[in-house]
Structure formats: structure tokens, C-alpha cells
Amino acid sequence: MGESFKFSSKTPEECCEYLETTFTGLTSDQIPSRRVKYGSNEIELEEKESILERFIEQFKDPLILMLLCSALLSLLVGQVSDAVSITMTIFILRLFKSTNQARLIRNGHTVEILASELVPGDVVKFSRGDRIPADCRLLESVSLEVDESNLTGETEPSRKDTKVIHSYSNDLSFADRTNLVFMGTLVRNGHGTALVFGTANKTELGSVLRMVSEVDKPKTPLQLKMDELGKHLSFASFVLIAVISLLGILQGKQWLEVFQIAVSLAVAAIPEGLPVVVTVTLALGVLRMTKHSAIVKKLPSVESLGSVNVVCIDKTGTITTNKMVATLLVAAADKLEIDIENYSFSPQLNHPVIRRLLSVGNICNNSYYDEEGVLNGQPTEVAIMDFFSKAKLEDERKYHTRISEIPFNPEVKWMAVESSNQIDTQYYVKGAIEAVLSKCKYYLHGNNVKSPITEDRKREFIEYESQISSSGLRILTFAIGSELDSLTFVGFIGVYDPPRPQTIKTIEKLNDAGIHIIMITGDSYGTAKAIAEQVGIKVKDTSYSGNQLDAMSFEELKGSVLVSSLYYRTTPSHKLKIVEALQAGGNIVAMTGDGVNDAPALSLADIGVSMGNGTDVAKEAADMILVDDNLGTIIYAIDEGKNIFYNIKNFLTFQLCTSLAALILVAMCSLFGLPNPLNAMQILWINIICDGPVAQSLGVEPMDPVICAKPPRKKDEPILTNLLLVRVVTNAIIIVIGTLTVFIQEELEDGLDDRTRTMVWHF
């Protein structure tokens, strides 16, 4: 932001002087040194770990380390077949950009080169439909409107100009930096020329992507619990092995025999089939979710959904459709409002003032159909013409000759089109209400009756506009006249980015499930609050803006982050800060979004959820992608996560019973001087081949409505509860009693031979 602020506060001439260039661009002899200094205009992130590094990383799992120790011990005592079997088990467990072009001025001539070859000091040109290739200071702007939604989340394009921004704050929002354009944004209207000052990682887009790469993704609740389980099993096993080995030595047993006992104990202690069963169960969950249009990129993420207790939702493109829709026609003087969002057309559309309102909205409009018949242009204008198309209203522009246009200016807040037909020439004007009414001397009512407008009438219209805009609509005011300072006020057209049809139901279900919902947006407070209330998000009195978040310490935010359900005028760093504060408070956070600005928070969140129509950056950062853009899929995903954890606990109970029984069996035989009834390979076979498929059947149990209705699990809830431990120990003791009975009986009859071990193994 500091670099952006520096250039926004300078004149175009000062910016050129600072970068040692001119309006006619760099010269050929200036390019090589700058390319060496600044490098390629390609965003480069830190290299990710290689496939080999990822593979080696897998062996840090405590369960796997225990198996490696078992394999080493087997090798030391000469049991090569056991060592090979264990090692193979470990390996089975672990294995289980388009090129942009840029037009620019160099040596005083317009040329086209790869965008990656741009350097600071270059002067670029762009027009409608172009992607901005770098961060630039505008030198020339003609009706320029830029879609910055991938950085800001705001639907409405930003109107640009070349004026110096006189501000003493370097915390200007993107919307306020009207003389700058940013890499990756899209020109919606007009054209311009600009001076490149930021390339590659020095751009705002590069800053966002760098945040994504620097985020340290937290482990999922299941991963944490499995790590904890592995550590506990490892510790208990090593202690028991040490005690038994010591007793063996004290009993006068040979070192080789003690090693053999240790190997058997090590193999018996670990439920080797558990990682396989967990992986397969999670994979089956992923397949089921795919059928519901949810693509999960990381297996452990599936189970994490069952622990989510906070969902942070981006507004534009997630709660809403990211497409403006005309919804209201208002003949203000007659207090006539026509809802046209769900239009069943009535005679009201033929009201004289409404017909005139539609005519002004049609002619004062720059949207157009491309070769494929798709409407293009500024979203509010597209919304109006889209209504014309659906209502089968005729486009009057073909009967008019446009004489001139006064483009919208953020300072005056209105635009005008001077147009002539065969009858007369008129100015057709639209804009903000105060700006338009300041130019009106009359107002239209009744059967197109024109009456003088008084100051009281103006105040009445302003209050009326404020009343209808409180519902979250963006209100455009329209007027007509033969002179710009003597216009006739006609009425209002309301447009807005509507919520997705399924959003209200989804929010209701999330609330019922005890999940706290937070909406985070770059929009203004009024718009954000209205949309939040429409979809059922409970907006409390404590809503925070991005500037307020900047003024808070992390501890202050951590203490109050759950108090609010609405954060507005936020940037990517604000979203990241909110997620960090929630996680620091022990919450499991799901974050939804679709833009580049959402990517850092998507990457940091316990579960990052991208929409199917989102940017590639958002999809890459997310753990799950909703292909059909249906937020309601999250409800199914959360239920799936709860059910998977429940199934994991069931087969964990089953597997631990077998492992504990084997451990007790080997330990008791060692204590009482009996020979080992099972060798390491037999224990492995039981744990993986015999018990694995049986345990797996517990992992495919269908959803239990009772489990799905339960609130989210607490982050610190152990996977091995007291009740589960009692069940495991009880079952293990029963298994040991039966096995010992068979072993003693067979050993007394035939001694310890292959038949005896086979009988014990079958039992």
C-alpha cells in the first residue's frame, strides 16, 4: 500500500520524473538495466517441497516410526522375512498459465509485447476487455471503469481518473485509489494510458499471492488426534517393552530371546491397518461428496468439516450471484413502485411516468451486445438492458442519434447523454440523487405532467430514496431535459446483486446446527447489512470496518471476534487477521470465497471453500470446491464430516481391541515364561489382512441422523474417550482369555510348533 500511496499522491509528471521516463515511454537503451534490476513481470512464489520431500515427511508419523523400529529389530535378530513384511507394510501405507500480451509505448511508438517483459517506467495502453498487466499510475483516462472485484470483492467497477489524491493517510482502500490501476483487474469500459510502477511480486496481486504462500496451513482435528494417539501408543508401548525386556534379562533369558520378545511386542502394539482404514474411509467420503458437486482436494479435510463451529462467508459471488439485477421501478412523485425482479407484467408498466423512466434508462446506457449476443458493459447498465430483453421491450437507441456524452465523474456523480430523434434533442441523465436533483427545476407526475420542483419536494424525494435504498438496493436517479441546468426529475431504478436462491435455507440450517456465521465483505456497511439480514445472518450492533480492525491489537480482536457477525470494507489482510484470531480462540474455521482477495484466508482456514466459478487462485488455495456454486453443499459436507469421525471411532475401537489383545498376549507369555504364540508376520497379517477389511465395513456406514443433529465437536475433544477405552480393554481381555486357553491346550498336547501357532492365529 505504501508504494501505491506514493504514486497516487504525485502528479503524472512527477511520477514520470521519479521513474526517469516520459509520456512517450522508455527508450531501447533503458530496458536492459531495468530488466536486470526488476526481473521478469511474473509473480514467483517460494518453491514448494518436492515429491521426494513430501514422501519423507510422511515418516514423521509416530505410528510409522514405531513400525520402522520393529523392522530394524527384526533385522537385528535375523528375522529377515518379518523385517521385509513390516517395511513393505510401511510403503503400502504411505503410497496408499496463459501468456498475456501488453500494448505499450516505447521510443514514442506503440508496440505489443509479452506482459512478462514489462518494467517500471513503461507506459502501457489498454481499453475495454483488457487485463491490466501491472500496477500503474494513470496518465490518461477516458470514461475508464475497471472491475477490481478479484481484489476487493465489490461488484461495481471502480471509475478511474488521473487526479492527484491529496491525503495524509496511506491506508486508502482500493476504491479510493481512483488514479491507480492494478495487475489482474479487468477494464470494463473506456480506455486509458498508464505508467507502470509495480511489477511481479511488487504488485498488489503479488502481495496477495505472497500472503497465500506464507500461510502455514494448520493440521486438521483428525490429524492432531491421530498424532496424539500415535504418541500415546508409542510411549505406552516403549515403556511396556522396556519393562518386559528388563524382566526377561532379570529372568536370565538370552539377549537374542529378549530381542525377539521386543520385536513381537513392538509389532503387537501398533494397529498397522489403522492408517489404511482411515485413508480409505476418508477417500470414500470424498467420493460421496463428489456426487453432491463438492470436490475435496485433501483427504483429512473431509473429517474436519464435522468440527467446524465458525463459517466465514464472503458476500459477493458466494452469498450473492455476482450479477446486478434491476429489481424496482419507482415513479417517485406518484409513490408508484413496481417490483420487476419477479415480474408478472401488469398495466402499471404502462404508467406514463414509468414509460418515460424506462426510456431515459434505455438511452442513457452504454451497455452493448457482443458478437455472441452477450450483454457487456457497466453492471448497473447491463442490469437495466437485461430487464428490457426479458420484458421484450424495444431498444429505443436505434431510433436516436447520440450527439455527445458527459461520462460519469466520481466528483459530480452523474452522467448525461445528449441524443436526438426526429422530434427533438434531449439530455438523458442518471446518477446519485443529490447530484441529479441539483440540476432539476421540474418533476414528472400523473399523465406526464411537469410541475416546478421546490426545495421541500427535493427533500421529500431524497428521504424517499433513502428509505428504499435501506433494503440494500443501489438506487439510480433519472432526469430528462433540453438543458442540463433545467432538467425534469423522472424517478428511480433500483438494482442489486441478489442473494443466491438457496442461501437463506443454508444460513438457517447453519444457525440450527449451532455454527456461528460471519460475513466478510469489501462493500459498504449499508449494503452489507441489508444483504446479511435478507439471508438470515444475525447482524449485531458490533460490526467492524477494515479501518477499525487496523486500530485493534490482536488480543483485542481475539476477544471480540465472535461478538460480531459482519465485517465490511475489508482487504485480504483483514480477512487473514479475522481467521487467525478465530483460530487463536480455539475455533475450527471454514472460509468461503471466490476471488483473489479471498485466497490468503482460504489457505489459512481449517477448511477453505471456493466456489466453482471462482478464480483459479481461490481454487488453488481452497481445500474444497463447490462445483455448482451451491453454498448449501456445505451442510451436507459438515454432516459427512460428523459421520466419518463417528465411523472412524467405531473401527478404531475394533482395531485397538485386536492390537491390545495381541500386546497383552505377548506380554503375559513373556512374564510367565511361556514361548511367544505368534510371530511378527502373523500379527501383521491379523492387523492388516484379517481385521482391515472387517474394520473397513464400519467406515462405510450410512449417515446417522442422530449424529448429524449433534453440535460441532470441540477442538480438544479426545478421540479415545473413557467409554471407548473401557470397551477396548473389556473386549481385549475377552480375546486374550480365549486365545490363551487355545494356546495352553495346544502347547500341552503338541508343544510349540507351526500347528500350535496356526491354531492360535486362527482363533
N, C-alpha and C positions, 0 to 999 in steps of 0.2 A: 504494500500500500504506500510505503514511503516513496518509492520510485514513481508510482502513478501520480501521487500528490505533487511531486516536484515538477512534473511536466504539465499538469493541469493548471498550475498557478503561474505559468510562463506564457508569454505571447508566442505565436508561431515563429516569429523572427528570432526571439530569444532561444527557443528550442533548437532551431537550426544552428544558431551560433554555438550553443552548448555542445552539440554533436558534430560541429565542424562540417556542416553540409549546407546546401541551399535548396530552394524550392525546385530547382531543376535536377536534383538528385546528386548522388556521388559520382565521382569520375573513376575511370577504369583503374588508375594508379592507386586509388584509396582502398580498393576492395581487398587485395591480398592481405594487407596488415590487419584489417578488421576481421577477416575470416580466421586468421591465426589467433587474434585476441579473444573473439567471441565464440568461435567454433560454429558448428552447424546449427541451424534453426530447427533442431529436433529434440524433443524432450527425452532426456535419458534418466532413467532411474537406476538405483543400485541393482547390481546383478543378483538374481535370486539363486538359492543354492541349487547345485546340480542334482541330477537323478541319483548319482552315487552318494552324495552327501545326505540326501533325503533318506536313502536306504540305510546308511549307517546310523542316522538319527533314530531310526525305529528301535535299535537295540538298546536304547536307554531305558526302555520299559523294564521295571523291576521284575516282572514275571519272566521276561525273556532272559534277563541276566541270570536268574535262578536256573533256568534251563541250560544256559551256557556252562555254568558251574557244574551242573550234573553231567553234561557231556564230557567236560575236562576230567572229572573224577573217574568216569567210566573208562576213559582212555588210559589214565594212570594205572588202573588196576587190571588192564589188559582186556577189558570187555569192549572190544572194538565195535562189535555189532550194535551194542547199546549206544555207544557214542555216535555212530553213524545215524542210528534211528532218531536220536534226540536232535542232532544237528539238522537232519532233513526236516524234522517237525518245525524247527525254528524258521527255516527258509520258506516252508509252506505257509506258515502263519504270516510272515512279513510280506510275501509277494502278492498271500491271499489279499500392413497399414496402407491405405491408398495414398499415392503421391499427389500432393496438391500443387497447383500452379499459382503464380502470383504475377500480376501486372505491375510494373514499376517504371519509374523514370530514372535512367542513368545516362550521364553525358548529355542530358537535355532531350533524350529520345525515349519514347515508350517502348519497353521490351517486355517479353514474358519469359520467366524463368521458374525453376522449381522453388517452392516456398522455403525449402530447407536451405537455400543459398542466400536468403535474406540476412542482412547485418544491420545493426543500429546505424542510423543515418540515411538508410534507404528511404525513398519516397514512393509509396505504393498507391495504386488507384483501385477502386472497387465500386461495384454497382449492385443493383438488386439481384439476389440469388447467390452472391459471392460469400465465401467464408473469409473472415478476417485472418490473415496469415501470421500476425504478430501483434504485440501490444503497441499501439500507435497514438500519437497526438494529432488531432485533425488540423489540417491546413486549409481545407475547403470542404464545405458541407452543403449539399443541395437536397432539401427535403429528406434528409438521411434518417432512417429509422432502423435500429439494429436489435435483433432478437437476442437477448442475453440470458434467456431462461435456463440454459445449461449451466450458467454460473450463479444466477440469482434466484431461480425458481419462479420468477414473475412472468406471467403470461404476456402482459402488454409490452410491446417493443419499446426500447428507450429512444427518445428523439434526441438527435445529436446536433451540436453546433460548434463553432470554433471559438466562442468567447472564453476569455480567461476567467477562471473560478477564483474569486477573492475570498479565501477562507483561511482561518488560522488553525484549522484542525486537519490533521492528516488521517482522520477516521471517516472520511467521506464514503458513503455507500456507493455501490456501482451505479445506482440510479442517479446519484448526484454528480457523478463524474461525466458530465454530458459532453465534454470536449475530447474524450478518450474513447477508443475502441479497443476491444480485447481479443486476443487469439482464440479461435474456435467459435466465435459468435457469428451470426448469420445476418446479412444485410437483407432486410425485408422491403425497404423502399428507398428510393433516391440513390444518390451516388456521392462519392467523396474522394478526396486525396488526403493522405496522412503520412506523418513522419514516424518511422519505426524507431522506438527507443528500448523495447524489451523483446528478446528472442529466447526460444527454447525454455530452459528452466527459470529464466528471469521474468517470465510472463506470469500473469495471474493464474492461467490454466496450469502452467508448470508448478506453481506454488501449491495448487490444489492436489495435483497428482503426486507431488513430493510428500505431502501430508499422508496420502494413501500408502506410499511405500514405507514411510517411517512408523506407521501404526503397528504395534506389537499385538497381534491377534490373541485374545485370551483363550485359554483352554475351555472346552465345554464342560458343563457339570458332570457329564458321564466320564469324560477323560480324567477329571480331577478325582472322581470317586474310584475309578479303576486304578489310577496311580496310587491312591491311598490304600486300596485293597491290596495291591501288589506289595506295597511297602510293609503292611501289617503281616501278610502271609510270609513274606521273605524273612522279616525279623523273627516271627514266631518259629519258622522252620529252622533257621540257623541256630536259634537258642536250643531247640529240641535236639537238633543234630549234634550240637556241641555236647549237650548233656549226655546223650546216648553214647556218643563216641568216647567220652571220658569214662563212663561206666564200663564200656567194653574193655578199655585199656586196664582199668582197675580190676576187672574180672580176669585179666591175664590173657585176653584174646590177642592174636597176632595183628600187626598193623595192617596187613593186607585184608584181613577179615573185617577190621574196623572200617577201612575204606569202602569195602563192598556194602557194608551196612549204611554208610553215609550216602553212597550213590542211590541206594534204594529209597532212603528217606527223602533225599532231595527230589527224586522223580515223583514220589508219592505225594509230596507236599503241594505241588503245583497242579492246578486243574488245566492241563495243557490244551484241552479242547475249548476252553473258555474264550480265548481271543477269536477263534474261528467262528464260534456260535454267535458272539456279539457282532462280528463283522457281517455275517450272513443275515442276521436279523435286521440290522440297520439297512443292509442292501435291499432286503425285501420291502422295508418301509419306504425306501426311495422309489422302488418300482410302483408301489401302490400310490404314492404321491404324484408320480409322473402321469398316471391315469387321470388325476384331478388337475392336470395342467400346471403342476409345480415341479420345477427341476431343481433338485438338491445337488450341489456341487461337492459337498464334503459330508461323508457318512455320519460322523458324530453330531453334525448339526441337527439331524432328524430328532434325536432324543432331546437335545437342548430345548427344542420348542416346547416341550412339556413343562419346562421350568420357568418359562418367560412370565414375568409379572409386570413388565412395563413395555408398552409398544409406542415408539416414537414414529409419528406419521408425517410425511411431507405432504403439503396441500396440493400443489399443482402437479397434475398428472397421476396422483395417487388417490387422493380423496376426490379430486375433480377430474374432468375429462381432458383438460389442457386444450380446450377448444371453446372460443367465445360463441355464445348463442344469444340472439335477440329474443327477449322474453316479454317486453312490456312496451306498449304504445300509449302515450298519455297526451290527451288534449287538455292541457293544464287549466285553462280558463273555464272549461266546461266540466272539470273534475271527472273526465271520462278516461278510465283505464281499461285497456284491452290486453288480457294475458294471451300472448301469441306463442308461448313455449309449447303448450299443448293445444294448438289451435283447432277448434271446430268453428270454421269461419261463419260469422254472423253478420247481420246488416250493419253492425257497429263499424265494420271496416269501411263502410261507405259514408260514414260521417264526414262532412266537408273538411273539417279541420284535420281529421286523421288522414284523409286522402292527400291533403297538402303536406302534412308531416312526412308521409311516405315519399312524396315527390322530392322534397328537399333532401331527405336521407339518401335517395337514389342518385340524384345529380351531384351532390357534394360527396362524392365517393370515388376513390381511386382503385378499388379492387377490380380484378380482371380475370377472365378465364384463359388458361394456357391452352396449348395445342391438344392436351389430353382432356380438356373440359373440366379441369380442376380450378376452383377459385383460389386466387392468390392475392396477397396484399396485407394491409394492416388488419389485425384480428377483429376489431370492432366493425370495420367496414365490411369485411368478409361476412361477419355475422348478419349484418343488415341485408346484404345481397343474397345470402343463403336463404333468408326468410322469403325474399322476393321469388326465388326459384321454387321453393316448396309451396308457396301460396299461388304459384302460377301468375304472378303479377308481371306486367310488361316492363322491361328495362327502358326507361324514357330517355336515356342518354343518346340513343341512336337518332332521336329527333332533335337533339341540341348540338350546337356548335360551341365548344369551350373557347372562350376568348382569353381568359387569364386565370391564374390560380395564386392565391396567397397561402403558402404552406403553413402548417401548424408550427407555432413557435412556443416553447415552454414558458416564455415570459408573458406573452399576450394570451395564451391558452385558447386560441381559436384558429380556424382555417376558413377560407372562403373560395368559392369557385364562381367566376363570372361566366355566365352561359346565356346563349341566345337561341331562341326558336323563331318560328315565322311570325310570332306575335310581338314579343318584346325581349328585352335584355334584363336579366336579374342577377343579383348576388345571392348565392345559396350558402348559408353559413352554419357551421356547427362548432361546438366547443364546450368549455366549462360555463356553468350558468351565470356567474357574476360577470365574466368577460363578455358573454353574448348579450345579456340584458343591458349592459352599459352602452351598447350600440343600438338598443331598441327604443323607438318612440311610440310604437303601437303594439297591440296584441290581437290575435285572431280568436274569434269565438263564434258559436252558433253556426249560421249558414254562411261561413267565411266573412263575417262582419269584422271590420277593422276599427278598433277603438283606441284612443290615446291611453298610454300606459303611465300610471302615476308611480311615485316612489313607494306608496303603500302597496300598490299592486306588485311591484318588483319584490318587496319584502315577502309578500304572500307567496309568490312563485318560488322564491329561494327556500322558504320554510317547507313548502310542499316537496321540493326536490330533496331536501334533507331528510324528510320523512320517508320517502320511497327508497332512498339510497341506503337507509339504515339496515335494509334487508340484505345488503351485500352486493347490490347492483351497481354497475358503473353507468352513470346517467350522462347521456349526451343531450345537449340543448340545441334546438334548431330554430333558425330565423331566415327570413327572406326579405328582399327589398331592392329597389333600384339604386339606392345609395347606401354606402357602408355605414354612415352615421345616422341613418334614418330607417332602421330595419323594423320588421314586424315579427314579434315573437310568435312561434307556432306551437311548440310543445316539446316533449321529451321522448327519447327512446332509451330503454334500459337494456343493457347487455350484461352477461356474466358468464363465468366459467362454471358450469353446473356440476354438482356432485354426481359421481357415478351412481347408477340406479341401485346397486347392491350395497352401497357404503353404509346407509343408515342401519340396515339389518346387521351388518358386520359389527358396527360400533356397539349396537345394543347387545350382541352376543358376547363381545369382549368385556363389556361392563358387567354382564351377568356372571362371567367367569372369574370376576374379581381382578381383572387386569387393568392397571392404570394406563390411560391413553393420554399422550401428549402430542399436540400438533405443533410442528415447527415449520415456519414459512418465511419467505422474504417479503411477503405482502405487507400492506399497512394493517394497523390494528383493526380498523373498522371492517375491512373486507375479511380479514382472518377470523374475527369474532363471529361475524354473520354466518360464514360457511361452517364454522365449528358448531354453532348452535343448530344449524339446519340439519347436520348429520348426527346430532345427539351427543357431541363431546361437551362435557360439563365444564364450561368456562368459569373459572373462579375469579374473584376480584384481583388476585395476584397474577397478572400476566406481565411478562417481561419482554422488553425490546432488546435488540442486539447491543445497543449502547449501554443499557442497564447491566447486561451481563458483563460487559467490559469493565464496568466500575466495581463489580463484585470480586472478592477474593474467592479462591477455590473452596475454602472451608465454608464461606457464606453460601455459595451456590449449592454445595453438597447438603447443607442443612435445609435449604428451601426448595430444591429442585422438584420434589414430589408435590409441593404445595400447589404448583401451577400446572395447568393443562394447555397453556398456549404461550408460545414464544414467537415473536414476529420481528420483521426487519432483521433477519439473521443472515450470517455469512457461513461458509464452510467451517471456519474455525469455531464459530459459536456452536454449531451442531456437534462438533467434536467435543467441545467443553461440556456440553449437556450430557452426552453419553458417558464421558469419563466420570462426571460427578455422580451419575446414577449408579455406575458400576462400583464406585468407591463406597457407596452406601449399601453394597451387598445385593443389588438388584441384578436380575438377568434381563438384558435389554434386547428387544428386537427393533430394528430400524428399517423403515421402508423409504424408498426414494427411486428416482429415475434419471436425475441429472448429474452432470459432472460435479456440481456443488454438493451432492449427497455422498459422493464416493468415500471421502475420509471417514465419515461417521458410519457408513455401511461396513467398511472394513474393520473398524474398531468394535462395533456392536457384537454382542454374543451371537446374534443372528441378523445378518444383513439381508434384506429382501428387496430385490429390484423388480420393477415392472417389465413386462415383455417388450413394451415399446420404448423402454428406457435407452439411455446412451450406452455404448459399449464399455465405457469406463465404469459406469454404475454396475453393469452386469458382471464385469471382471472382479469388482470389489465385493460383490454380494456372495452370500452363502446359498441363497435360494432365489430362483427367478420365477415370477408368476407369469406364465406364458400368455394367459388370457387376460392379463391386467385386472383380474378379479381379486380385490382385497379380501373377499370372503373366503378365499382359499386358505388364508392364514388360520381361520377357525379349524378347518379340517386338519391342517398341519399341526396345530397345537394339540388337538385330540390324538393325532397319530403319535406325537412325541410322548404324551402321557401313557398311551397304551404300550409303546415299545419299552419304556422303562419298567412298566409293570411286568411285561413278559420277560425282560432281562432278569428281574429279581426272581421270577419263577424258575428259569433254567439255571440261574446262579445257585439257587438252593439245591437243585438236583445235582449239579456238578460238584459243589462243595461237599455234599454228602459222600460222594464217591472218593474224592481226594482225602477228606478227613478220615474216612474209614480205612483207606489204604495206609495212611500215615500211622494211625493207631495200631493197625495190624502189624506193620513192620516194627514199630516201636515196642509193642508188647512182646513180640517174639524175641527181640534183642534183649529186653530186660530179663526175660525168663530163660534165656539161654537156648531158645529154640532156633532152628535154622530159618532163614528167610523163605516164606512160602511162595513169593512172587519175585521175578527178576525185573529189572528196569524196563525191558522191552514189553513185558506183559502189562505192567502198569500203564505205559504209554498207550498200548493198544486199547486197554479198558477206557482210559480217559478220552481218547480221540475217536476211535472207531466205534466202540460199543456204546459209549454214553453220548457221544456227539450228536448223531442223528436223532436219538431219543430226546435229548435236550432241545435240539432244534425245533422239534414239533411244538414245544412250548412257546417258541418265538414267533409262531405264525397264528397264534390265537386271534380271533376277530376282536374288534373294538368292544370293550365293555362299557355300556352307558354309565354305569355307576362310577367307573374310573374316570371317564371323560368329564363328569359333572363335578369332580373334586377341584378345589382351587389349586393354583400353581404350587409345586413343591418348593420348599425353602432351599436356598443355595447350600446351606450347611447340613441338610438332612442326610444322614449316613445311608449308604447302600445296604449295609449289614445292620439291620435293626435288632434289638434284643429278641423280639419274637422270632425273627428269621434265624438267629443263632441257636435258639432253643430247638427249633425244628431240625436244623442241620445236625446238631450234636445228638439229638434223640435218634434220628434216622441212622446216623453213622454208627452209633453204639449197637443198634439192632443188626446192622450189616456185619459188624465185627464179630458179634456173638455167633451168628450163623456161620461165618467164614471160618472162625477158629474151631468150631465144632467139626466141620468137614475136614479141616486140615489135621487136627489131632487124631481123628478117627482113621484117616487115610495114612497118616505118617506112622501110626502104631502098627497098621497092617502091612504096609509095603515099604516103609522108610521114605526118605525124601528123594523121589525120582521124578521123571518127567510126567508120569501119570498122576502123581500126587499134586504137582504144581498145576497140571491141566484141570484137575477136579476143583481145586481152589479157585483157579482163574474163571472157570465156568460158573461157579457159584456167585 
